[in-house]
């Protein structure tokens, strides 16, 4: 490090003509350039602002907590005020909404939008864990955006399903179980009916070989009473449609074999008693509006 004093004179950089500070690293000398004037002004403004901020808002810690500020502002007070605004807006519609039927709600633009907004929040808080944030479903969890409905896709049917659920301890829950056919059907019959079900959606275009014919006979005897003669399903007992490309647990041959062999019992909780009737109505309207409702 070099000194800034040579023979009593300050060292000046030959190229820039600016005095140096006397600091030097690896031959690089530090110039004694003052801070830009705009930077100094910004610095002073920040100091003034910080003093004002400390005076107006709670800032400094004290032995008893912190300074309260001249405005008396706190995050808790702000939250309370925001909640009061939300509750006031909520009360504006809730009375009308609670008294309205589902049909009346869909015919009232304000109530309909109120229901969709509230239903979207309730769905993400209570339903998205199983059905997905976009209601796209997953293996074992129905997609709510399509027209395949186990228990019906009208507003009233969706409301009933949300309220009472399926296969739970609620007295009015939906009940519809796919029984295990292991030990009832022979392994070769299970194989044949699985092959037949795989081709149901092909209709008359399906290749009708010996296995298909065997499976068709087994289906007519053991499966058609629930799923319909042509695999169209029965909503009143929650039996899914089998003659399309929408599958709850999977459409590959191995999964179909597993379903027939061991059965399926999907559970949906009853939301009655957990959510208010108003929230259940909002959910029904929201789910119906996703595009798959009938």
N, C-alpha and C positions, 0 to 999 in steps of 0.2 A: 504494500500500500504506500502510495507516494504522498508527500506532504503538499499542502496547498500554498505553501509559502516558500518561494525561492527568491532569496536576496531581498526579502521584504515586500515582494510583489505577489499578487494573486495570479495563479496560472490561468491563462485563457486558451481555450481550444482553438487551434490554428484553422480548422476547417469551418466551424460554425461561428467562431468569434464569441462564444459564450464562456463565462467563467466556469471552472470546474469546482467540485466540492472537495477535491483532494482525494477522493476514493477511486481506487483503480483495481480492477480484477483482470488478470490475464491480458493486460495491455489495453483493456477497455476502461475509459475514464467516464465517471458520472458527471453530467453537466448540471449546473446549478440553475435549472429552469424553474421559474415560479409556477404554481398551480394556475390553470386557466381561470379567468375571472368568472366565467359562467359557473364553474365548479364550486368556487367559493360562495357565490350567491346561493346556489342550491344547498350547500352545506349550512349556511346561516338560516335559510328558510326552514330547513329540517329541524334545526335547533329550536326555532320559534314554534314550529308546529308541535314538536314533542312536548314543550312546556305547556302549550294550550291543551294538548291531548291529556297530559297528566292531570291537569286541573279539571277537565270536563268528565273524564271517564275514570273508573277504578283502575289503579295502576300499581301504586307502591305498596309493598307488603309492610305490615305493622305487627306489633306484638299481639294485637287483638284481631288480626285478619288482614285487612287492606284498606287503603283509602277508598272512600265511596264515590268520589267525583261529584261535581256540582249538579249534574243531571240526575244522579241517583240511579243510573242505568245498570242493569244486570242482565245476563243471558237468561236467567230464570224469568225475569219480568218480561223480556221480549217474547219468550216462548209462551208465557201465559197470555199475552196480548194476541199472539198469532193463533193460539188455540181458541180464544174467544171469538175471533173473526171467523174461523172455520166452523165453529159450533153455531154461530149466528146464520151463516150461509146454509148449514146443514138443516137447521130448524125451519128455514124458509120453505124447504121442499118436503121434509120428512113427514109432516102431518098429511099432506096431500098424497104422498107416495104410499104411506101405510094404509090409507083408506082405499086406494085404487086397486083394481084387479090387474092381472098381468096383461090382459087385452087392452084395458084402458091406458096402461103405462106405455104400451107400444104405439098407441094412437095419440099420445101427448108428447110433443117434441121435447119440452123441457124435462118432463119426468123420465123420458127415454134416455136422454143424454145424462141425466143425474144417475140413473141406474147403471148405465154403461161405465161411467167414471168410477162409481163406487164398486161395481162388480169387478172391474179390472184390478183395483187395489186388493179387494178381498181374494180374488183368484191367485194373485202372486203370493199373498200371505198364507193361504190355506190349501191351494190346489196344485200350484206349480211344482211342488216337490214330486208329485206322481205324474201329472199330466204334462209337465214341461212349461216353461215360461210362455211359449207360444201355443200351448194347448195341443202340441203335436203328438203327445203321448209317447209310448215306448213299448217294449216287449211286456205284455201283460197289463198295460195301461192304455185305455182307448184314446185314439186321436179324436179330438172334439171339433175338428175343422171339416170333417167329411160327413157324408150322409149315411154312414153305417152306425146305427144306434142299437145297443142291446135292449134298452128299455124304452125306446121311443125318443124322438127328437123334437116334439112340439114343446112349446113353452111350459104347458102344464106338466108334461111328462118329465122334462128336465128339472122343473121345480120339485116334483115328487122324488126324483132320484137323488137330488142334492139333500133334500130334507131327511129322507129315510135311509138312503144308502142301499147297499146290497150285501147280503150274507153277514150281517152283524146282529147284535142282540136287541135291536129296536123291534118292537112288535109288528111294525108295518114295513119292515125292510123288504126289498126285493129278494126273492129266493129263486135261484135257478142254478143247479149244480150239474156239471158234466161228470157223469159217473165213470169210474175206472172199469174198463172192459176186460182187464186181465183176469183170466179164470172163467170168464163168461163166453168170450169168443176165442176160437182157436187162433194160434199165432198166424197161421196162413190166412185166416179170415181178416185179422187185423191188418195184415200186409195188403190184402186185396182191397179192403175198404179205404185204406189210406191212399192207394193208387187211384181209386175211383174219385175220391174227394179232390185229389190234386187236379183232376181233369174236369171237374164239374163246371168250372168257369168257361171251358171251351165249348160246352153245349153239344150241338150236333156235329161239330168239327172234331170232337175227340175220337181218338183211335180206339175202337171197341174190340179189344182183344179178349182172350179168355180171362185174364186177371181183372180186366175192367168189368166184364159180365159177372164174375163172381163177386166183386166188390159192390156192384149195383144191387145184387140180390141181398147181400148182407146189410147194405145201407137201408134198403126198403123195409127190411124186417126189424132192424135194431135202432136205426137213427132217424128215419123219416118222421116218426111221431113227434119229435122235438124240432128238428131242423127243416121239416117240410119235404115233400116228395122230390122236389127239384133243388133242395138245398137253399131255399129262400129264407129260412130262419123263421122264428116266431118271437116277436117282441114281448108278447104278454108273459112269456116265461123266461125271457132273456137268452134265448137260444140264438147264437149268431148266424148270420147268413154265410153260406159256404160257397156260393156260386159266383163270387167276385174275387178280386185280387187284394182285398183288405183282410188282413189276418191279425188277430190280437196277440198270438204267441209265436207266430212264424209259419211260413208256408212251405218250408223245405220238408222233404220226405221224412227225415229223422224226427223233426219236431211234431209232425202230424202223428207219427207212430207213437211218440211219447204221450201226446194228448189223448189219443184213443186208449192207450194201454193204462195210463195212470189217472186220467181225468184231470179236470181243472176246477178250481174254486177261487175266483177272484173276489176280494173284499174291498168294499168302499164304505168308509165310516158314515154314520148318520150325523148330519150337521145340526139337526134339531137339538136344542139345548146347549149347543156350543156357539152357534151364531144366532143372531136375532132373526126373526122372520123377515124383517126388512132387508137384511144383508143377503139372506137366501134368495129373496126375490131379485135383488140386484145381480146376484151371481147367475140366476136362471136367465135373465135378460142378456147379460154379457155373453154367456156361453152360446145362447141362441144366436146372437149377433155375429159370431165368429164365421158364419158361412155355412155351417153344417146343419143348423136347425131347420126343422120342417114347418 
